[in-house]
């Protein structure tokens, strides 16, 4: 049976909330092995005038702990 650990991270994008999620997971995967799931906890955006200019997502990412790793 595997054990998962969870981390809360925040992703950002100038394009969309979806892009913020994709970029955050891609960045996390560079230093965290065995990513297994992601859950969006919150979404928000920065506004300039009448336009959304920055998208933020708070994420709960999970990864499996490798007990055999040295």
C-alpha positions in Angstrom: 0.0 0.0 0.0 1.4 3.4 -0.9 1.4 6.5 1.2 0.7 9.9 -0.3 2.0 13.2 0.9 0.2 16.5 0.1 1.6 19.9 -0.5 -0.2 23.2 -1.1 1.3 25.4 -3.8 0.2 28.4 -5.8 0.4 28.7 -9.5 0.2 31.8 -11.7 -0.4 32.6 -15.3 -1.1 35.6 -17.5 -3.3 33.4 -19.8 -5.9 31.5 -17.7 -6.6 29.5 -14.6 -6.1 26.3 -16.5 -2.7 27.4 -17.7 -1.8 28.3 -14.1 -2.6 24.7 -13.0 -0.6 23.2 -15.9 2.4 25.4 -15.3 2.4 24.8 -11.5 2.2 21.0 -12.0 5.0 21.1 -14.6 7.2 23.1 -12.3 6.5 20.9 -9.3 7.3 17.8 -11.3 10.9 19.1 -11.8 11.7 18.5 -8.1 9.0 16.2 -6.8 8.9 12.6 -8.1 5.8 10.4 -8.3 3.1 13.1 -8.5 -0.2 11.4 -8.4 -3.0 14.0 -8.2 -3.9 17.7 -8.1 -6.9 19.4 -6.6 -7.8 23.0 -7.1 -8.5 24.6 -3.7 -9.1 28.2 -4.8 -9.0 30.5 -7.9 -8.5 34.3 -8.0 -7.3 36.9 -10.4 -5.8 40.4 -10.5 -7.8 43.0 -12.4 -6.5 46.0 -14.3 -9.3 48.3 -15.4 -11.9 45.9 -16.8 -9.5 43.1 -17.7 -8.1 40.1 -15.9 -4.3 40.3 -16.1 -3.0 37.6 -13.7 -4.6 34.3 -12.7 -3.8 32.5 -9.5 -4.7 29.0 -8.4 -4.1 27.4 -5.0 -3.5 23.7 -5.4 -3.2 20.6 -3.3 -0.7 18.3 -5.1 -0.2 14.7 -3.9 2.8 12.4 -4.5 3.5 8.9 -3.5 6.3 8.3 -1.0 9.0 5.9 -2.2 10.0 3.9 0.9 12.8 2.1 -1.0 14.5 5.3 -2.1 18.0 6.0 -0.6 
